[in-house]
Amino acid sequence: MDNKEVCVALVTFNRKKLLLECLDGLMKQVKKPNAIYLIDNSSTDGTEDILLENNYISSIPPKKFQHSWKTTKEIEGIVVHYVKMENNTGGAGGFHEGMKLAHLDEYEWVWLMDDDVEPKPNALKELLEYKHISKCIHPSRESVDGKEVMWEGYIDAMTGLRVNLDNYSFNNGKDYTCVNIACFEGMLVHRDIIDKIGYPDKRFFIIYDDTVFGLLASQFTNVIMINSPLIIKKIIKTNDYSAFSAYYFVRNLFLQKTYIDNVFKKYYFSRNIFFILELFRTYAKTIRTIPLKSLSIISKATIDGLKLK
């Protein structure tokens, strides 16, 4: 399996300049991946044109096609599979597709990458040094100005809520720490875990899809985060909601809860109480940031969430 040791599942949507920076980082890896599955979520900003100009693909998709359109090109020993989706399936749908293609092609490790991050040259090499400890490995991340991205945390069984630790373990000198969540911005996952838990749930569209994947993976391996900022995060999310994100934050709380309850069999009553509190906290934040649209968003998201629609 030497020629199928590691592949990348990279998802993009309308970020062609950032995408090129991410691809450049992948091409400069000291330990090169064998392949890249580039999932284009029906971008409309000319992503395929800029990929053609930079020799990542040899042709562009037709204006009309069904489901997806694919082309393959080998670049510097890395096989690049470009897949343009017919419709935007969100980050969850894109990672579902990329992981599925990599898994079906029998790659041992899948390295998940969003289009607004760039891996440092030694990223893959360092991640693989921890493969004897974990089958789901995360790098630390930093912003473009060098600031540490705080991500260490876990889903608490009693409350069902995420507890943020602000990289407490690393501040106390640990080389790596165990978590029970995941992040699709540099996560390296072994095919054995995919065999057991499947692909990311594309129903999430965006938000909480990677969190749930990590929770499921933690039942079969030590999900770890290493104390090495190997990924540069280009876009840092703000604390304010757009109407688009507010809908998914509310709706996906319900879908996430079904997974949490299935993993943690005890403390169901207490989790219900904290779920309601978290729901109202999210309502309050939506009302504060987008007051004119909040009522209709909250109503639709809650109804769809209750129906798991």
C-alpha positions in Angstrom: 0.0 0.0 0.0 3.1 2.3 -0.3 1.5 4.2 -3.2 -1.7 4.5 -1.3 -0.5 5.5 2.1 -1.9 9.0 2.4 -4.3 11.0 0.3 -5.9 14.4 0.9 -9.6 15.2 0.9 -9.8 19.0 0.2 -13.1 20.8 -0.1 -13.6 24.2 -1.7 -16.3 26.7 -2.4 -15.7 30.1 -4.0 -12.3 30.7 -2.4 -10.1 30.3 -5.5 -7.1 32.4 -4.2 -7.1 30.7 -0.8 -7.4 27.3 -2.5 -4.2 27.9 -4.5 -2.4 28.7 -1.3 -3.6 25.5 0.2 -2.6 23.5 -2.8 0.8 25.1 -2.9 1.3 24.1 0.8 0.3 20.5 -0.1 2.7 20.4 -3.0 5.6 21.6 -0.8 5.1 18.8 1.8 8.4 17.1 3.0 6.4 13.9 3.1 4.2 14.1 0.0 0.7 12.7 -0.1 0.1 10.2 -2.8 -3.1 11.9 -4.1 -5.5 14.8 -3.6 -9.2 14.6 -4.0 -10.2 18.1 -4.6 -14.0 18.5 -4.1 -15.4 21.6 -5.7 -18.8 22.3 -4.2 -20.2 23.9 -7.3 -18.1 27.1 -7.1 -19.2 30.0 -9.2 -16.1 32.2 -8.8 -14.1 30.7 -11.7 -12.3 28.1 -9.5 -11.9 25.7 -12.4 -10.4 28.4 -14.6 -7.7 29.3 -12.1 -6.9 25.6 -11.6 -6.5 25.2 -15.3 -4.3 28.3 -15.5 -2.1 26.9 -12.8 -1.9 23.4 -14.3 -3.8 21.5 -11.6 -6.3 20.3 -14.1 -6.2 19.7 -17.9 -9.8 20.6 -18.8 -12.8 22.3 -17.3 -16.2 20.8 -16.7 -19.1 21.4 -19.1 -21.8 23.9 -18.2 -24.2 21.1 -17.5 -23.6 17.7 -15.9 -25.4 15.4 -13.5 -24.2 14.6 -9.9 -20.5 15.3 -10.4 -17.7 15.8 -13.1 -14.2 14.4 -12.6 -10.8 14.7 -14.1 -7.4 13.5 -13.0 -3.9 14.7 -13.5 -0.5 13.8 -12.0 1.6 16.7 -10.7 5.1 16.1 -9.2 4.2 12.6 -8.3 0.9 13.5 -6.7 -2.3 12.4 -8.4 -4.9 15.2 -8.3 -8.5 14.1 -8.7 -10.7 17.2 -9.3 -14.4 16.6 -8.7 -16.9 19.3 -9.4 -20.2 18.7 -7.7 -23.5 19.6 -9.5 -24.7 21.4 -6.4 -23.2 22.9 -3.3 -23.4 20.1 -0.6 -21.8 22.2 2.1 -18.6 21.3 4.0 -20.2 18.1 5.4 -21.3 16.9 1.9 -17.9 17.8 0.4 -16.0 15.9 3.1 -18.4 13.0 2.8 -17.7 12.8 -0.9 -13.9 13.2 -0.6 -13.6 10.7 2.2 -15.8 8.2 0.4 -13.7 8.4 -2.8 -10.4 8.0 -0.9 -11.8 5.1 1.1 -13.2 3.3 -1.9 -9.8 3.8 -3.6 -8.3 2.0 -0.5 -6.0 4.7 0.8 -4.7 3.9 4.3 -4.8 7.5 5.7 -7.1 10.4 4.7 -5.9 13.9 5.4 -8.8 16.3 5.5 -8.3 19.9 4.5 -10.5 23.0 4.2 -9.7 25.6 1.6 -9.0 28.4 4.0 -6.0 26.7 5.7 -2.5 26.1 4.5 -0.3 23.2 5.8 3.3 24.0 6.7 5.9 21.9 4.8 6.5 19.4 7.6 2.9 19.0 8.6 2.1 15.5 7.2 5.5 14.2 8.2 5.0 15.2 11.9 1.4 14.0 12.0 2.5 10.5 10.9 5.0 10.3 13.7 2.0 9.9 16.1 0.4 7.1 14.1 1.4 4.5 16.8 -0.6 6.4 19.3 -3.8 7.3 17.4 -5.8 6.7 14.3 -7.3 10.2 14.3 -4.7 12.8 14.7 -5.0 16.6 14.7 -2.3 19.3 14.3 -2.5 22.5 16.3 -3.3 25.6 14.2 -2.3 29.2 14.2 -3.7 32.3 12.5 -1.8 34.2 9.7 -0.4 36.6 12.4 1.0 33.7 14.3 -1.5 33.6 17.1 -2.4 30.2 18.6 -5.9 28.9 17.7 -7.5 27.6 20.9 -9.2 24.3 20.1 -8.5 21.8 22.9 -11.8 20.6 24.4 -14.3 17.8 24.7 -18.0 16.9 24.7 -19.1 16.4 28.3 -21.3 13.4 28.9 -23.4 14.9 31.6 -24.2 18.2 29.8 -23.8 17.2 26.2 -22.0 20.5 25.8 -18.5 21.3 24.5 -16.0 22.2 27.2 -13.2 24.5 25.9 -9.9 24.1 27.6 -7.9 26.8 25.7 -5.0 24.5 25.0 -4.5 23.9 28.7 -2.5 20.7 28.2 0.0 22.4 26.0 0.4 25.3 28.4 1.4 22.6 30.9 4.1 21.1 28.6 2.3 18.1 27.0 3.3 17.0 23.5 -0.2 15.9 22.7 -3.6 15.6 24.3 -6.7 13.4 23.9 -10.0 14.9 22.9 -13.3 13.5 21.8 -14.1 15.9 19.0 -12.6 16.5 15.5 -11.8 19.3 13.1 -11.6 18.9 9.4 -8.8 21.5 9.1 -5.9 19.1 9.0 -7.3 16.0 10.7 -5.5 12.8 9.6 -7.8 9.7 10.0 -7.0 6.0 9.3 -9.3 3.9 7.1 -9.9 1.5 10.1 -11.9 4.3 11.8 -13.8 5.0 8.6 -14.7 1.3 8.4 -16.2 1.5 11.8 -18.0 4.9 11.8 -18.6 5.7 8.1 -18.3 9.0 6.4 -19.2 12.4 7.7 -23.0 12.9 8.0 -23.8 15.2 5.0 -27.1 16.2 6.6 -25.2 18.7 8.7 -24.3 20.7 5.6 -22.1 22.9 7.7 -21.4 23.1 11.5 -20.9 20.2 14.0 -20.3 17.6 11.3 -16.6 17.3 12.3 -17.4 17.5 16.0 -19.7 14.5 15.7 -17.1 12.6 13.6 -14.6 13.0 16.4 -17.1 11.9 19.0 -17.7 8.7 17.1 -14.0 8.2 16.3 -13.2 8.5 20.0 -15.1 5.3 20.7 -12.5 3.3 18.7 -9.2 5.3 19.1 -7.4 8.0 21.1 -8.4 11.1 19.2 -5.4 13.4 19.7 -4.2 16.9 19.1 -0.5 17.5 18.9 1.4 20.5 20.3 2.7 21.7 17.0 1.1 24.5 14.9 1.3 22.8 11.5 -1.7 24.5 9.9 -2.1 28.2 9.1 -5.8 29.2 9.5 -6.6 32.1 7.1 -10.1 32.9 8.1 -11.0 33.2 11.8 -14.8 33.0 12.5 -16.4 35.9 14.4 -18.8 35.6 17.2 -21.7 37.0 15.2 -24.1 35.0 13.2 -25.2 35.5 9.6 -28.7 34.5 8.8 -27.2 31.5 7.0 -25.0 30.3 9.8 -27.7 31.0 12.5 -30.1 28.6 10.8 -27.5 25.8 10.9 -26.3 26.5 14.4 -29.9 26.1 15.7 -31.0 23.2 13.4 -27.9 21.2 13.8 -28.1 21.2 17.6 -30.9 18.7 17.3 -29.0 16.4 14.9 -25.9 16.6 17.0 -27.9 15.7 20.1 -29.0 12.4 18.5 -25.4 11.4 18.2 -24.4 12.5 21.7 -27.3 10.6 23.2 -26.4 7.5 21.3 -22.8 7.6 22.5 -23.5 8.6 26.1 -26.3 6.3 27.4 -26.3 7.8 30.9 -27.3 11.3 32.1 -30.0 11.7 29.5 -32.2 13.8 31.8 -29.5 16.3 32.7 -28.4 16.6 29.0 -32.0 17.5 28.1 -31.9 20.4 30.5 -28.6 21.6 29.2 -29.7 21.2 25.6 -32.7 23.5 26.2 -30.4 26.0 27.9 -28.0 25.9 25.0 -30.9 26.2 22.5 -32.1 29.4 24.2 -28.6 30.7 24.4 -28.3 30.3 20.6 -31.7 31.9 20.2 -30.5 34.9 22.2 -27.4 35.3 20.2 -29.4 35.1 16.9 -31.7 37.8 18.1 -28.8 40.0 19.1 -26.9 39.7 15.9 -29.7 39.6 13.3 -32.8 41.0 15.0 -34.8 41.6 11.9 -34.6 38.0 10.6 -34.2 36.2 13.8 -37.8 35.1 14.5 -38.3 33.4 11.1 -34.8 31.8 11.3 -35.3 30.5 14.8 -38.8 29.1 13.9 -37.8 27.4 10.8 -34.5 26.0 12.2 -36.3 24.6 15.3 -39.1 23.0 13.3 -36.6 21.4 10.9 -34.4 20.4 13.8 -37.3 18.6 15.6 -38.1 16.8 12.3 -34.4 16.1 11.6 -35.1 17.7 8.3 
